Protein backbone atom coordinates (compact mmCIF):
# COMPACT_ATOMS: atom_id res chain seq x y z
CA UNK A 1 0.00 0.00 0.00
CA UNK A 2 1.09 3.52 -0.74
CA UNK A 3 -0.40 6.87 0.25
CA UNK A 4 -0.20 9.92 -2.00
CA UNK A 5 -0.43 13.12 0.03
CA UNK A 6 -1.40 16.35 -1.71
CA UNK A 7 -0.95 19.68 0.03
CA UNK A 8 0.61 23.13 -0.04
CA UNK A 9 2.53 25.30 2.42
CA UNK A 10 -0.27 27.91 2.43
CA UNK A 11 -2.97 25.34 3.30
CA UNK A 12 -3.96 25.42 7.02
CA UNK A 13 -5.32 21.85 6.99
CA UNK A 14 -2.10 20.63 5.36
CA UNK A 15 -0.06 22.21 8.14
CA UNK A 16 -2.20 20.43 10.73
CA UNK A 17 -1.79 17.08 8.97
CA UNK A 18 1.97 17.28 8.41
CA UNK A 19 3.03 16.33 11.99
CA UNK A 20 0.32 13.64 12.15
CA UNK A 21 1.67 11.99 9.03
CA UNK A 22 5.26 12.38 10.23
CA UNK A 23 4.46 10.48 13.44
CA UNK A 24 2.55 7.76 11.57
CA UNK A 25 5.38 7.34 9.05
CA UNK A 26 7.97 7.10 11.84
CA UNK A 27 5.93 4.44 13.63
CA UNK A 28 5.16 2.48 10.42
CA UNK A 29 8.42 2.36 8.48
CA UNK A 30 6.92 -0.12 6.00
CA UNK A 31 4.37 2.47 4.84
CA UNK A 32 5.18 4.07 1.49
CA UNK A 33 4.13 7.68 1.06
CA UNK A 34 4.68 10.38 -1.52
CA UNK A 35 4.04 14.06 -0.87
CA UNK A 36 3.08 16.48 -3.62
CA UNK A 37 3.16 20.23 -3.01
CA UNK A 38 0.59 21.69 -5.39
CA UNK A 39 2.76 24.75 -5.99
CA UNK A 40 5.34 22.56 -7.80
CA UNK A 41 4.86 21.93 -11.52
CA UNK A 42 5.31 18.15 -11.30
CA UNK A 43 2.73 17.96 -8.51
CA UNK A 44 0.20 19.75 -10.69
CA UNK A 45 0.44 16.97 -13.27
CA UNK A 46 -0.02 14.26 -10.65
CA UNK A 47 -2.88 16.20 -9.06
CA UNK A 48 -4.55 16.47 -12.46
CA UNK A 49 -4.18 12.72 -12.98
CA UNK A 50 -5.92 12.05 -9.65
CA UNK A 51 -8.48 14.84 -10.04
CA UNK A 52 -7.52 16.67 -6.85
CA UNK A 53 -10.15 19.29 -6.03
CA UNK A 54 -9.31 20.23 -2.43
CA UNK A 55 -6.43 20.20 0.02
CA UNK A 56 -5.27 18.27 1.82
CA UNK A 57 -6.12 15.07 -0.03
CA UNK A 58 -4.79 11.61 0.76
CA UNK A 59 -5.10 8.80 -1.76
CA UNK A 60 -4.49 5.21 -0.70
CA UNK A 61 -3.22 2.95 -3.48
CA UNK A 62 -3.04 -0.84 -3.51
CA UNK A 63 0.01 -2.80 -4.65
CA UNK A 64 -1.09 -2.39 -8.29
CA UNK A 65 -1.37 1.42 -7.91
CA UNK A 66 -5.18 1.33 -7.97
CA UNK A 67 -7.00 3.82 -5.76
CA UNK A 68 -8.70 2.10 -2.84
CA UNK A 69 -9.50 5.06 -0.59
CA UNK A 70 -9.54 8.86 -0.72
CA UNK A 71 -9.64 11.24 2.23
CA UNK A 72 -10.02 15.02 2.15
CA UNK A 73 -9.35 17.58 4.83
CA UNK A 74 -8.09 17.09 8.35
CA UNK A 75 -8.28 13.48 9.52
CA UNK A 76 -7.88 12.31 13.12
CA UNK A 77 -4.63 10.41 13.73
CA UNK A 78 -6.44 7.39 15.20
CA UNK A 79 -8.71 7.23 12.15
CA UNK A 80 -5.70 7.33 9.82
CA UNK A 81 -3.98 4.51 11.70
CA UNK A 82 -7.18 2.46 11.63
CA UNK A 83 -7.55 2.94 7.85
CA UNK A 84 -3.88 2.16 7.24
CA UNK A 85 -4.14 -1.07 9.23
CA UNK A 86 -7.35 -2.07 7.43
CA UNK A 87 -5.76 -1.57 4.00
CA UNK A 88 -2.08 -2.38 4.53
CA UNK A 89 -2.24 -5.80 2.85
CA UNK A 90 -3.94 -4.56 -0.30
Beta strands, then each sheet from edge to edge (+ up, - down):
strand 1: 2-7
strand 2: 32-37
strand 3: 57-61
strand 4: 67-72
sheet 1: 2+ 1+ 3- 4+
end
